[in-house]
Amino acid sequence: MAADNDPIIKVRGLKNAFGEQVVHDNLDLDVRRGEILGVVGGSGTGKSVLLRSIIGLQPPVAGEVEVFGEPTLDREETETVDIRKRWGVLFQGGALFSTLTVSENVQVPLREFYKDLDPVLMAEIAAYKVVMTGLPAEAGPKYPAELSGGMKKRAGLARALALDPELLFLDEPTAGLDPIGAAAFDELTRSLQRTMGLTVFLITHDLDTLYAICDRVAVLADKRVIAVGTIPELLALDHPWIQEYFNGPRGRAATASIERQERSSAEMVR
């Protein structure tokens, strides 16, 4: 069992490969309890592969992964049930089951881990999670095809939160959303993280998200994590990809946007 000051996720020497294509080689990463860690990297750096390795969907060629102080690799599924109950995952696009209603989608983890739970109680839990993520109560009986892109993301988030997890994995949660919808989702993520005491592992390309809610950022490049730190700490590094990513036009725009928000908040306080 991990102590409170131990990393909630610990990755050491991870290697992922698809045939001769090596995606990760000797990758190390720690995720601290209670933080929102953003994970960034160029196309092909294996951000989603890393997430899938941590949760056991992508067996690596080599390396070690611990979650909550317990190893997750090379174990029978029955041996990791108690670990998997303590995390929730929002896959890219929501990954909802099209033949199930929103409420039934949210109930999937409950049915997987608590088969004897009263169906009425399952429905009540699902209804609560739907509203918790900002969806209207009437979204519960609807099917994914009847939802907007932003609503699908929130429905997927409701399912990820069904078991009241300690650890939340988010894969590109704001991809495809307009700026207003993306900002609202960021605000929801931070609010849930604070009220539920979550640790969040967040893959994103969205610079606004990084600046707005991430406590630290991990940068994937050269088949490993080349740096982890706050954005100011990363900006002090001279790696060309980091400088291009954070100091490019979009990076400067995100910085300016956050600075404007901070000035506006300070003026409201005065």
Summary of the structure (lengths in Angstrom):
residues: 270
radius of gyration: 19.0
end to end distance: 46.5
largest distance: 60.0
contacts: 858
relative contact order: 0.15
helix: 44%
strand: 23%
